[in-house]
Amino acid sequence: MPKLYNNAGQPVEPGQTLGRGGEGVVYEIPGRPNVVAKVYHQPVNSDKALKLENMARQAHPALLDIAAWPVDVLRIGAGGPVQGFIMPRVTGCQEIHSLYGPSHRKRAFPHADWSFLIHAARNLASAFEAIHARGHVIGDVNPGNVVVSAQALVKLIDCDSFQISAGDRQFPCEVGVPQFTAPELQGRSFHALRRTPDHDAFGLALLCFHLLFMGRHPFAGRYRGRGDMPIERAIKEHRFAFGPHAADWLMEPPPHTLPFTVLPRPVADLFERAFVPLTVGQGRPAPREWIATLERLNRELRPCGQNALHKYPRALSTCPWCALEQGSGAAFFIAPRPATPTNPMAGHPDFDLERAWKRIVAVASPGYDAVPHPEPPSSITPTPLLESLQSARYRNAMKAAVCAGSVVLASLIHPVLIWLWLPLAVAVWSLLRDGAVRREYQRRRLALFAARRERVELHTAWQQQASEQPFLTALQTLETLQDRYRRLPDELQRDLQSLEADQRQIQVQTFLENHFIDAAQIPGIGITDRMALESYGIETAADVTPEALQGVPGFGQRLGRQRSAALLNWRQTLEQQFRYDPRQGVSPAVLANLRQQQVQQRLAIERELLAGPDELAKLRVEILKQRAQLNIALIRQAVREAQAQADLRVFYPRIDNLWPRRRV
């Protein structure tokens, strides 16, 4: 290697090789542990050299905090051509796909929960904002250019590919990954292409989606039309597979994915604005919007009562992760295994099952109590009609008598025309009668209906809130927990025996789980295929099965069968390389994990049983309270119904009540 010098003409001697790629090699610099040297295989052209020089001059603390930004150039000889640059050393970080992919995360970030992923997405948006604030554009947004630390801090790497602004000069980003490229740039050449922060905003939204949705690509859904739907085409046609309008685009999410409806509306709106077609003058959400919204989302999370690793928005009534893991059979968040085995029967030190159960059965049941049917008062005084309404009833009666008499008289004179006189009389009656009486009748009738409806509602409320069923259900649940508690030691023994019997299969599974698809060279499997597989939860050789591949777009027809065959052959080759070690025995970590699960189950049951008496007592008090309140409400309802019936009977009086009485 020729001697290298920095821009000030001082010699720089590369040390140990840290990484090698198609473009160049990264070396450590002896005596300078905080920086490294990237040396290209060949001297760069004048434009690239000028770009690196300008980047080094623009190195700012805000950029150095979030990016491996060039701080100096490396030349062949003092004042010679540029062949590399010096940048901050990034340590203790993993590529971002190791965080959002569940199988990768179990190894690289075992402590990470959904809150951690949301925080990483927030820090990612902050890094984008820092780049844009200095007038630059990332351009080539993709998972390979982002790394994350164990504290969810984000660093951007490969900064020499960014689009850099230097005064009136702009140095373009001439590379890109189609699967992370905005729709309006799909199919276009990146050479001399001017990119904008809005194009970065699309890539930012994609990475945030990957983080929040366990590595799922928002455009790698199931296509309900004919043929396959590559991710690039789906992006170009705005076929967002998770949004509320996915069906309009003939798309639906992959199976066993977090429902889009889990997101609070502000977060969902950001994704929809980033992925739907843009209208004139509309832009995608900027990094600052993501920062504020994701910070708010993290503040509104709550832990699951069944699994503390599950965190979800407080507005949801149930934990979506429990339902998702139960439906898929996969664990998305796993607690780090304890370093030393835990006593499997450890629990509350003073817990005694028999004593706890005696306290539970000592709580008296509220007992059965039928819905009461209170009798209304024996004498109800109906509400009399107003004098004006009584007069109107009298006039209506007289008009009805006149109409009826007219029909009778006309029928006697012309019997054959009775069919004509009768409807005519009805029409005249409807025009001449006073409607006030009818309206009052309807009002009183509706009052009776409302009283009867209230009676039905109160009876239903009694069955739901005042019966002894909630108490009996809670007691039955505690009985089930008691039985489960007694069976825990036997269950542990069966699980241990099962581990011993299935040791070969466990070793095979562990062996396959350590072989990742994105790190393997599999014929016919490209970047798009790997992203599609990851969106369907297929990350390792252990995930590759005919059943799993059948549902992945692009793996079922024609060339898809060839891709499936290549993956299955890869798994089969790995299985042939596996060697069973009968001396290995069950992994201590697996045993510790099993015992830890037993401890968690035991503690959870003990907590439920210890809290059982108080919960039953509260239920009993609440049931008795509801009975008292509903009994009073039923008495009042009976009075209202009797009053409504009496008020309605006013319209069915004796004949002598049709004439108004004289005042005395």
VEXMAR-483316 format. One record per residue (C-alpha): residue number from 1; chain; x negated, z, y. Coordinates in nm, 2 decimals. Last residue first. Layout:
<recs>
    nr   kette        u        w        v
   NUM       A        X        Z        Y
...
</recs>
This chain:
<recs>
    nr   kette        u        w        v
   664       A    12.09     3.93     2.51
   663       A    11.90     3.60     2.46
   662       A    12.09     3.35     2.26
   661       A    11.95     3.26     1.93
   660       A    11.79     2.92     1.87
   659       A    11.96     2.72     1.60
   658       A    11.75     2.63     1.29
   657       A    11.74     2.99     1.19
   656       A    12.10     2.97     1.06
   655       A    11.98     2.73     0.79
   654       A    11.74     2.98     0.64
   653       A    11.38     2.93     0.71
   652       A    11.11     2.70     0.54
   651       A    10.87     2.65     0.83
   650       A    10.81     3.02     0.88
   649       A    10.68     3.02     0.52
   648       A    10.35     2.89     0.66
   647       A    10.28     3.21     0.85
   646       A    10.36     3.42     0.54
   645       A    10.11     3.21     0.33
   644       A     9.84     3.24     0.60
   643       A     9.90     3.62     0.62
   642       A     9.87     3.65     0.25
   641       A     9.55     3.45     0.25
   640       A     9.40     3.65     0.54
   639       A     9.48     3.98     0.37
   638       A     9.33     3.86     0.04
   637       A     9.02     3.74     0.23
   636       A     8.97     4.08     0.39
   635       A     8.99     4.25     0.05
   634       A     8.75     3.99    -0.10
   633       A     8.50     4.05     0.18
   632       A     8.51     4.43     0.12
   631       A     8.45     4.37    -0.25
   630       A     8.17     4.12    -0.16
   629       A     7.99     4.38     0.04
   628       A     8.02     4.65    -0.23
   627       A     7.92     4.42    -0.51
   626       A     7.63     4.28    -0.31
   625       A     7.49     4.64    -0.26
   624       A     7.53     4.71    -0.63
   623       A     7.34     4.39    -0.72
   622       A     7.07     4.47    -0.46
   621       A     7.02     4.82    -0.59
   620       A     6.99     4.70    -0.94
   619       A     6.75     4.42    -0.85
   618       A     6.53     4.67    -0.66
   617       A     6.53     4.90    -0.96
   616       A     6.44     4.61    -1.19
   615       A     6.15     4.52    -0.96
   614       A     6.03     4.87    -0.93
   613       A     6.04     4.92    -1.31
   612       A     5.86     4.58    -1.37
   611       A     5.56     4.63    -1.14
   610       A     5.35     4.78    -1.42
   609       A     5.48     4.52    -1.66
   608       A     5.39     4.23    -1.43
   607       A     5.05     4.36    -1.34
   606       A     4.97     4.42    -1.70
   605       A     5.08     4.07    -1.78
   604       A     4.85     3.92    -1.52
   603       A     4.56     4.15    -1.63
   602       A     4.60     4.03    -1.99
   601       A     4.62     3.66    -1.89
   600       A     4.31     3.69    -1.67
   599       A     4.11     3.88    -1.94
   598       A     4.21     3.62    -2.20
   597       A     4.09     3.34    -1.97
   596       A     3.76     3.53    -1.93
   595       A     3.73     3.55    -2.31
   594       A     3.77     3.17    -2.34
   593       A     3.52     3.11    -2.06
   592       A     3.27     3.34    -2.21
   591       A     3.30     3.17    -2.54
   590       A     3.26     2.83    -2.38
   589       A     2.95     2.96    -2.19
   588       A     2.81     3.10    -2.50
   587       A     2.83     2.76    -2.66
   586       A     2.98     2.77    -3.01
   585       A     2.72     2.72    -3.28
   584       A     2.40     2.52    -3.22
   583       A     2.28     2.55    -3.58
   582       A     2.53     2.29    -3.69
   581       A     2.37     2.03    -3.46
   580       A     2.56     1.71    -3.46
   579       A     2.38     1.40    -3.35
   578       A     2.54     1.16    -3.11
   577       A     2.39     0.81    -3.08
   576       A     2.68     0.65    -3.27
   575       A     2.92     0.82    -3.04
   574       A     2.73     0.66    -2.75
   573       A     2.77     0.31    -2.90
   572       A     3.14     0.37    -2.96
   571       A     3.18     0.47    -2.59
   570       A     3.01     0.16    -2.48
   569       A     3.21    -0.05    -2.72
   568       A     3.53     0.10    -2.58
   567       A     3.42     0.02    -2.23
   566       A     3.33    -0.34    -2.32
   565       A     3.65    -0.39    -2.51
   564       A     3.86    -0.27    -2.21
   563       A     3.67    -0.52    -1.99
   562       A     3.73    -0.80    -2.24
   561       A     4.10    -0.71    -2.26
   560       A     4.12    -0.72    -1.88
   559       A     3.98    -1.07    -1.89
   558       A     4.30    -1.18    -2.06
   557       A     4.55    -0.89    -2.00
   556       A     4.54    -0.51    -2.00
   555       A     4.24    -0.38    -1.81
   554       A     4.30    -0.52    -1.46
   553       A     4.55    -0.25    -1.37
   552       A     4.49     0.07    -1.57
   551       A     4.78     0.17    -1.80
   550       A     4.63     0.04    -2.12
   549       A     4.29     0.20    -2.05
   548       A     4.42     0.55    -2.11
   547       A     4.58     0.46    -2.45
   546       A     4.28     0.26    -2.57
   545       A     4.05     0.56    -2.49
   544       A     3.78     0.61    -2.23
   543       A     3.81     0.96    -2.08
   542       A     3.52     1.10    -2.30
   541       A     3.30     0.82    -2.18
   540       A     3.33     0.96    -1.83
   539       A     3.52     0.89    -1.51
   538       A     3.87     0.78    -1.61
   537       A     4.12     0.96    -1.39
   536       A     4.33     0.66    -1.31
   535       A     4.18     0.62    -0.96
   534       A     3.84     0.65    -1.12
   533       A     3.92     0.35    -1.34
   532       A     4.03     0.14    -1.04
   531       A     3.71     0.24    -0.86
   530       A     3.49     0.15    -1.15
   529       A     3.67    -0.19    -1.19
   528       A     3.62    -0.27    -0.82
   527       A     3.25    -0.19    -0.85
   526       A     3.20    -0.41    -1.15
   525       A     3.24    -0.37    -1.53
   524       A     3.17    -0.70    -1.70
   523       A     2.87    -0.56    -1.90
   522       A     2.84    -0.18    -1.88
   521       A     2.53    -0.04    -1.71
   520       A     2.61     0.33    -1.68
   519       A     2.59     0.57    -1.38
   518       A     2.94     0.49    -1.25
   517       A     3.08     0.53    -1.60
   516       A     2.95     0.88    -1.65
   515       A     2.79     1.01    -1.97
   514       A     2.79     1.40    -1.98
   513       A     3.15     1.41    -2.08
   512       A     3.06     1.21    -2.40
   511       A     2.82     1.48    -2.52
   510       A     3.06     1.76    -2.44
   509       A     3.33     1.59    -2.63
   508       A     3.10     1.52    -2.93
   507       A     2.99     1.89    -2.93
   506       A     3.35     2.01    -2.92
   505       A     3.44     1.77    -3.20
   504       A     3.17     1.91    -3.42
   503       A     3.26     2.27    -3.33
   502       A     3.63     2.23    -3.42
   501       A     3.63     2.49    -3.69
   500       A     3.43     2.74    -3.49
   499       A     3.64     2.69    -3.18
   498       A     3.95     2.72    -3.38
   497       A     3.83     3.05    -3.52
   496       A     3.77     3.18    -3.17
   495       A     4.12     3.06    -3.06
   494       A     4.28     3.23    -3.36
   493       A     4.09     3.56    -3.28
   492       A     4.20     3.55    -2.92
   491       A     4.56     3.48    -3.01
   490       A     4.55     3.78    -3.25
   489       A     4.42     4.01    -2.97
   488       A     4.69     3.87    -2.72
   487       A     4.98     3.92    -2.96
   486       A     5.09     4.26    -2.82
   485       A     5.08     4.13    -2.47
   484       A     5.29     3.84    -2.56
   483       A     5.56     4.07    -2.70
   482       A     5.56     4.28    -2.38
   481       A     5.57     3.97    -2.17
   480       A     5.88     3.85    -2.36
   479       A     6.04     4.19    -2.31
   478       A     5.96     4.16    -1.94
   477       A     6.13     3.83    -1.92
   476       A     6.44     3.97    -2.10
   475       A     6.46     4.25    -1.84
   474       A     6.44     4.00    -1.55
   473       A     6.72     3.80    -1.72
   472       A     6.93     4.11    -1.78
   471       A     6.90     4.21    -1.41
   470       A     6.99     3.86    -1.29
   469       A     7.29     3.86    -1.53
   468       A     7.44     4.19    -1.41
   467       A     7.68     4.02    -1.19
   466       A     7.68     4.07    -0.81
   465       A     7.47     3.78    -0.69
   464       A     7.56     3.46    -0.88
   463       A     7.90     3.56    -1.03
   462       A     8.01     3.74    -0.72
   461       A     7.90     3.45    -0.50
   460       A     8.12     3.22    -0.71
   459       A     8.42     3.45    -0.67
   458       A     8.35     3.46    -0.29
   457       A     8.34     3.09    -0.27
   456       A     8.67     3.05    -0.46
   455       A     8.83     3.31    -0.23
   454       A     8.70     3.13     0.08
   453       A     8.86     2.81    -0.05
   452       A     9.19     2.99    -0.07
   451       A     9.16     3.11     0.29
   450       A     9.06     2.77     0.41
   449       A     9.36     2.61     0.23
   448       A     9.59     2.86     0.40
   447       A     9.44     2.79     0.74
   446       A     9.48     2.42     0.67
   445       A     9.86     2.47     0.62
   444       A     9.89     2.68     0.94
   443       A     9.72     2.40     1.14
   442       A     9.93     2.13     0.96
   441       A    10.25     2.31     1.05
   440       A    10.14     2.35     1.41
   439       A    10.07     1.98     1.43
   438       A    10.41     1.89     1.28
   437       A    10.59     2.11     1.53
   436       A    10.40     1.95     1.82
   435       A    10.49     1.60     1.69
   434       A    10.85     1.58     1.85
   433       A    11.07     1.34     1.66
   432       A    11.20     1.02     1.83
   431       A    10.96     0.76     1.69
   430       A    10.95     0.89     1.33
   429       A    11.33     0.92     1.33
   428       A    11.38     0.57     1.45
   427       A    11.15     0.44     1.17
   426       A    11.34     0.65     0.91
   425       A    11.67     0.53     1.04
   424       A    11.56     0.16     1.01
   423       A    11.43     0.23     0.66
   422       A    11.79     0.35     0.56
   421       A    11.99     0.10     0.76
   420       A    11.85    -0.21     0.59
   419       A    11.89    -0.11     0.22
   418       A    12.24     0.02     0.31
   417       A    12.34    -0.33     0.41
   416       A    12.58    -0.40     0.13
   415       A    12.78    -0.09     0.22
   414       A    12.87    -0.23     0.57
   413       A    13.11     0.02     0.73
   412       A    13.05     0.31     0.50
   411       A    12.67     0.24     0.50
   410       A    12.67     0.23     0.88
   409       A    12.84     0.57     0.89
   408       A    12.60     0.72     0.64
   407       A    12.30     0.58     0.82
   406       A    12.42     0.70     1.16
   405       A    12.48     1.04     1.02
   404       A    12.13     1.06     0.88
   403       A    11.98     0.95     1.22
   402       A    12.20     1.20     1.41
   401       A    12.11     1.48     1.17
   400       A    11.74     1.40     1.20
   399       A    11.77     1.40     1.58
   398       A    11.95     1.74     1.57
   397       A    11.68     1.88     1.34
   396       A    11.40     1.75     1.57
   395       A    11.57     1.91     1.87
   394       A    11.60     2.24     1.69
   393       A    11.23     2.22     1.58
   392       A    11.13     2.14     1.94
   391       A    11.32     2.45     2.06
   390       A    11.14     2.66     1.81
   389       A    10.81     2.51     1.92
   388       A    10.89     2.60     2.28
   387       A    10.98     2.95     2.18
   386       A    10.64     2.99     2.01
   385       A    10.66     3.02     1.64
   384       A    10.65     3.36     1.48
   383       A    10.33     3.49     1.31
   382       A    10.45     3.63     0.98
   381       A    10.47     4.00     0.93
   380       A    10.31     4.09     0.60
   379       A    10.46     4.37     0.39
   378       A    10.32     4.47     0.05
   377       A     9.95     4.45     0.17
   376       A     9.74     4.21    -0.03
   375       A     9.63     4.31    -0.38
   374       A     9.26     4.30    -0.45
   373       A     9.14     4.08    -0.74
   372       A     8.80     4.22    -0.83
   371       A     8.54     4.00    -1.01
   370       A     8.45     4.18    -1.33
   369       A     8.19     4.45    -1.34
   368       A     7.93     4.47    -1.62
   367       A     7.65     4.72    -1.59
   366       A     7.41     4.79    -1.30
   365       A     7.15     4.86    -1.57
   364       A     6.97     5.19    -1.56
   363       A     6.59     5.18    -1.52
   362       A     6.45     5.40    -1.81
   361       A     6.39     5.08    -2.01
   360       A     6.10     4.99    -1.77
   359       A     5.95     5.33    -1.75
   358       A     5.95     5.35    -2.13
   357       A     5.77     5.01    -2.14
   356       A     5.49     5.13    -1.92
   355       A     5.44     5.44    -2.14
   354       A     5.43     5.22    -2.45
   353       A     5.19     4.97    -2.30
   352       A     4.94     5.22    -2.16
   351       A     4.74     5.11    -1.86
   350       A     4.50     5.36    -1.71
   349       A     4.19     5.14    -1.71
   348       A     4.38     4.83    -1.59
   347       A     4.23     4.55    -1.79
   346       A     3.94     4.48    -2.03
   345       A     4.04     4.34    -2.36
   344       A     3.81     4.03    -2.36
   343       A     3.51     4.23    -2.24
   342       A     3.33     3.98    -2.03
   341       A     3.05     3.76    -2.15
   340       A     2.76     3.73    -1.91
   339       A     2.69     3.46    -1.65
   338       A     3.06     3.41    -1.59
   337       A     3.19     3.05    -1.59
   336       A     3.25     2.90    -1.25
   335       A     3.62     2.86    -1.18
   334       A     3.78     2.53    -1.28
   333       A     3.98     2.30    -1.04
   332       A     4.13     1.97    -1.15
   331       A     4.22     2.09    -1.51
   330       A     4.37     1.80    -1.71
   329       A     4.67     1.82    -1.95
   328       A     4.84     1.56    -1.73
   327       A     5.19     1.71    -1.69
   326       A     5.08     2.08    -1.69
   325       A     4.79     2.00    -1.46
   324       A     5.02     1.83    -1.21
   323       A     5.29     2.10    -1.23
   322       A     5.03     2.37    -1.17
   321       A     4.87     2.17    -0.90
   320       A     5.20     2.12    -0.71
   319       A     5.25     2.49    -0.66
   318       A     5.61     2.57    -0.59
   317       A     5.82     2.64    -0.27
   316       A     5.61     2.41    -0.04
   315       A     5.59     2.51     0.32
   314       A     5.27     2.71     0.26
   313       A     5.07     2.39     0.19
   312       A     4.87     2.42    -0.14
   311       A     4.59     2.61    -0.30
   310       A     4.52     2.63    -0.67
   309       A     4.20     2.82    -0.75
   308       A     4.40     3.15    -0.75
   307       A     4.60     3.03    -1.05
   306       A     4.94     3.18    -1.13
   305       A     5.03     3.31    -0.78
   304       A     4.90     3.00    -0.61
   303       A     4.69     3.04    -0.30
   302       A     4.82     2.95     0.04
   301       A     4.73     2.67     0.28
   300       A     4.85     2.65     0.64
   299       A     4.51     2.71     0.80
   298       A     4.36     2.42     0.60
   297       A     4.63     2.18     0.71
   296       A     4.57     2.28     1.08
   295       A     4.20     2.20     1.04
   294       A     4.29     1.87     0.88
   293       A     4.52     1.78     1.17
   292       A     4.27     1.86     1.44
   291       A     3.97     1.69     1.27
   290       A     4.18     1.38     1.17
   289       A     4.30     1.33     1.52
   288       A     3.94     1.36     1.65
   287       A     3.82     1.09     1.40
   286       A     4.06     0.83     1.55
   285       A     4.39     0.74     1.38
   284       A     4.43     0.36     1.35
   283       A     4.51     0.16     1.66
   282       A     4.82     0.00     1.80
   281       A     4.81    -0.25     2.09
   280       A     5.00    -0.52     1.90
   279       A     5.13    -0.38     1.57
   278       A     4.90    -0.27     1.28
   277       A     5.00    -0.32     0.92
   276       A     5.02     0.00     0.72
   275       A     4.70     0.18     0.60
   274       A     4.57     0.40     0.89
   273       A     4.91     0.48     1.04
   272       A     5.04     0.58     0.70
   271       A     4.74     0.80     0.63
   270       A     4.78     0.97     0.97
   269       A     5.15     1.02     0.92
   268       A     5.10     1.19     0.58
   267       A     4.88     1.45     0.76
   266       A     5.14     1.52     1.03
   265       A     5.42     1.53     0.77
   264       A     5.27     1.80     0.56
   263       A     5.12     1.65     0.24
   262       A     5.30     1.73    -0.09
   261       A     5.52     1.42    -0.04
   260       A     5.22     1.20    -0.15
   259       A     5.25     1.34    -0.50
   258       A     4.92     1.44    -0.65
   257       A     4.84     1.20    -0.92
   256       A     4.93     1.21    -1.29
   255       A     5.03     0.85    -1.32
   254       A     4.89     0.59    -1.08
   253       A     5.09     0.55    -0.76
   252       A     5.36     0.27    -0.72
   251       A     5.34    -0.08    -0.58
   250       A     5.59    -0.37    -0.55
   249       A     5.52    -0.38    -0.17
   248       A     5.87    -0.26    -0.09
   247       A     5.82     0.01    -0.36
   246       A     5.52     0.15    -0.17
   245       A     5.74     0.21     0.14
   244       A     5.72     0.59     0.13
   243       A     5.34     0.57     0.09
   242       A     5.14     0.61    -0.22
   241       A     5.05     0.25    -0.33
   240       A     4.95     0.12     0.01
   239       A     4.99    -0.26    -0.03
   238       A     4.86    -0.36     0.31
   237       A     4.81    -0.73     0.20
   236       A     4.44    -0.73     0.27
   235       A     4.40    -0.39     0.10
   234       A     4.59    -0.50    -0.21
   233       A     4.37    -0.81    -0.22
   232       A     4.05    -0.60    -0.21
   231       A     4.19    -0.36    -0.47
   230       A     4.26    -0.63    -0.72
   229       A     4.63    -0.68    -0.80
   228       A     4.67    -0.83    -1.15
   227       A     4.93    -1.07    -1.26
   226       A     5.30    -1.08    -1.18
   225       A     5.46    -0.81    -0.97
   224       A     5.50    -0.44    -1.03
   223       A     5.15    -0.35    -0.93
   222       A     5.04     0.00    -1.03
   221       A     4.82     0.16    -0.78
   220       A     4.46     0.11    -0.66
   219       A     4.53     0.08    -0.29
   218       A     4.51     0.45    -0.20
   217       A     4.20     0.49    -0.41
   216       A     4.23     0.81    -0.62
   215       A     3.92     1.03    -0.62
   214       A     4.10     1.36    -0.65
   213       A     4.38     1.30    -0.39
   212       A     4.25     1.50    -0.09
   211       A     3.89     1.37    -0.11
   210       A     3.98     1.01    -0.19
   209       A     4.23     1.01     0.09
   208       A     3.97     1.13     0.33
   207       A     3.74     0.86     0.21
   206       A     4.00     0.59     0.27
   205       A     4.10     0.73     0.61
   204       A     3.73     0.72     0.72
   203       A     3.70     0.36     0.60
   202       A     4.01     0.26     0.81
   201       A     3.88     0.45     1.11
   200       A     3.54     0.26     1.08
   199       A     3.73    -0.06     1.15
   198       A     3.89     0.11     1.46
   197       A     3.54     0.21     1.58
   196       A     3.48    -0.16     1.62
   195       A     3.28    -0.43     1.43
   194       A     3.12    -0.74     1.57
   193       A     3.04    -0.97     1.28
   192       A     2.69    -1.14     1.32
   191       A     2.68    -1.18     0.94
   190       A     2.96    -0.97     0.77
   189       A     3.13    -1.28     0.65
   188       A     3.51    -1.26     0.63
   187       A     3.71    -1.22     0.31
   186       A     3.86    -0.89     0.41
   185       A     3.79    -0.81     0.78
   184       A     4.16    -0.78     0.89
   183       A     4.24    -0.56     0.59
   182       A     3.96    -0.30     0.68
   181       A     3.67    -0.28     0.43
   180       A     3.63     0.01     0.18
   179       A     3.69    -0.19    -0.14
   178       A     3.51    -0.49     0.02
   177       A     3.18    -0.29     0.04
   176       A     2.98    -0.39     0.35
   175       A     2.66    -0.54     0.48
   174       A     2.56    -0.71     0.81
   173       A     2.59    -0.42     1.05
   172       A     2.53    -0.58     1.38
   171       A     2.26    -0.50     1.64
   170       A     2.41    -0.50     1.99
   169       A     2.21    -0.56     2.31
   168       A     2.34    -0.50     2.66
   167       A     2.22    -0.14     2.65
   166       A     2.13    -0.05     2.29
   165       A     2.44    -0.05     2.07
   164       A     2.38    -0.01     1.69
   163       A     2.59    -0.13     1.40
   162       A     2.48     0.09     1.11
   161       A     2.25    -0.05     0.83
   160       A     1.95     0.16     0.94
   159       A     2.18     0.47     0.89
   158       A     2.13     0.46     0.51
   157       A     2.26     0.82     0.51
   156       A     2.54     1.02     0.67
   155       A     2.54     1.39     0.62
   154       A     2.84     1.62     0.55
   153       A     2.85     2.00     0.54
   152       A     3.09     2.12     0.26
   151       A     2.88     2.44     0.21
   150       A     2.74     2.32    -0.12
   149       A     2.63     2.01     0.07
   148       A     2.79     1.67     0.10
   147       A     2.65     1.31     0.10
   146       A     2.79     1.00     0.26
   145       A     2.65     0.64     0.24
   144       A     2.72     0.58    -0.13
   143       A     3.09     0.66    -0.07
   142       A     3.14     0.36     0.15
   141       A     3.16     0.28     0.52
   140       A     2.94    -0.02     0.61
   139       A     3.03    -0.05     0.97
   138       A     2.90     0.28     1.10
   137       A     2.97     0.20     1.46
   136       A     2.76     0.31     1.76
   135       A     2.84     0.41     2.12
   134       A     2.70     0.76     2.11
   133       A     3.05     0.92     2.08
   132       A     3.12     0.68     1.79
   131       A     2.84     0.84     1.58
   130       A     2.95     1.19     1.66
   129       A     3.31     1.11     1.59
   128       A     3.22     0.98     1.25
   127       A     3.03     1.30     1.17
   126       A     3.33     1.51     1.28
   125       A     3.56     1.30     1.05
   124       A     3.33     1.39     0.76
   123       A     3.34     1.75     0.86
   122       A     3.72     1.75     0.83
   121       A     3.71     1.57     0.50
   120       A     3.47     1.84     0.37
   119       A     3.71     2.11     0.49
   118       A     3.99     1.94     0.30
   117       A     3.78     1.93    -0.01
   116       A     3.69     2.30     0.03
   115       A     4.06     2.39     0.07
   114       A     4.14     2.19    -0.24
   113       A     3.90     2.40    -0.45
   112       A     3.52     2.37    -0.48
   111       A     3.33     2.64    -0.69
   110       A     3.22     2.40    -0.96
   109       A     3.07     2.15    -0.71
   108       A     2.82     1.93    -0.89
   107       A     2.93     2.00    -1.25
   106       A     3.30     2.04    -1.24
   105       A     3.30     1.80    -0.93
   104       A     3.17     1.51    -1.14
   103       A     3.47     1.53    -1.38
   102       A     3.72     1.58    -1.09
   101       A     3.58     1.30    -0.87
   100       A     3.61     1.41    -0.51
    99       A     3.29     1.61    -0.49
    98       A     3.05     1.39    -0.69
    97       A     3.20     1.09    -0.51
    96       A     3.06     1.24    -0.19
    95       A     2.70     1.19    -0.30
    94       A     2.53     1.53    -0.35
    93       A     2.34     1.74    -0.10
    92       A     2.07     2.02    -0.12
    91       A     1.82     1.82     0.07
    90       A     1.83     1.55     0.35
    89       A     1.49     1.48     0.50
    88       A     1.51     1.37     0.86
    87       A     1.39     1.01     0.92
    86       A     1.07     0.82     0.95
    85       A     1.07     0.44     0.96
    84       A     0.97     0.13     0.77
    83       A     0.77    -0.20     0.77
    82       A     0.74    -0.27     1.15
    81       A     0.47    -0.52     1.24
    80       A     0.14    -0.40     1.38
    79       A     0.07    -0.18     1.68
    78       A    -0.17     0.04     1.48
    77       A    -0.17    -0.10     1.13
    76       A     0.13    -0.18     0.93
    75       A     0.39    -0.01     1.13
    74       A     0.63     0.29     1.07
    73       A     0.90     0.36     1.31
    72       A     1.01     0.70     1.45
    71       A     1.32     0.92     1.46
    70       A     1.54     0.72     1.23
    69       A     1.88     0.90     1.17
    68       A     1.94     1.07     0.84
    67       A     2.28     1.17     0.98
    66       A     2.49     1.47     1.08
    65       A     2.27     1.71     1.27
    64       A     2.03     1.43     1.37
    63       A     2.30     1.25     1.55
    62       A     2.40     1.54     1.78
    61       A     2.03     1.63     1.82
    60       A     1.98     1.28     1.96
    59       A     1.76     0.99     1.83
    58       A     1.82     0.71     2.08
    57       A     1.45     0.61     2.10
    56       A     1.43     0.60     1.72
    55       A     1.75     0.38     1.70
    54       A     1.60     0.14     1.96
    53       A     1.28     0.10     1.76
    52       A     1.48     0.05     1.44
    51       A     1.69    -0.22     1.60
    50       A     1.38    -0.39     1.74
    49       A     1.23    -0.40     1.40
    48       A     1.55    -0.54     1.25
    47       A     1.56    -0.81     1.51
    46       A     1.19    -0.90     1.46
    45       A     1.21    -0.94     1.09
    44       A     1.12    -0.66     0.85
    43       A     0.79    -0.62     0.67
    42       A     0.84    -0.63     0.29
    41       A     0.91    -0.37     0.03
    40       A     1.05    -0.15     0.30
    39       A     0.90     0.20     0.35
    38       A     1.13     0.49     0.41
    37       A     0.93     0.80     0.52
    36       A     1.05     1.16     0.49
    35       A     1.11     1.44     0.73
    34       A     1.15     1.82     0.72
    33       A     0.86     1.89     0.48
    32       A     0.59     1.75     0.72
    31       A     0.25     1.85     0.58
    30       A     0.25     1.57     0.32
    29       A     0.52     1.31     0.41
    28       A     0.77     1.26     0.12
    27       A     0.84     0.90     0.02
    26       A     1.15     0.68     0.02
    25       A     1.11     0.33    -0.13
    24       A     1.25     0.00    -0.01
    23       A     1.54    -0.25    -0.02
    22       A     1.63    -0.26    -0.38
    21       A     1.61     0.11    -0.42
    20       A     1.35     0.38    -0.49
    19       A     1.37     0.76    -0.44
    18       A     1.14     1.06    -0.38
    17       A     0.80     0.91    -0.43
    16       A     0.52     1.16    -0.36
    15       A     0.31     1.12    -0.05
    14       A     0.31     0.86     0.23
    13       A     0.01     0.89     0.47
    12       A     0.11     0.84     0.83
    11       A    -0.16     0.74     1.08
    10       A    -0.10     0.79     1.45
     9       A    -0.05     0.48     1.66
     8       A     0.22     0.63     1.88
     7       A     0.48     0.41     1.70
     6       A     0.38     0.56     1.37
     5       A     0.11     0.42     1.15
     4       A     0.10     0.29     0.80
     3       A    -0.21     0.19     0.59
     2       A    -0.14    -0.09     0.35
     1       A     0.00     0.00     0.00
</recs>
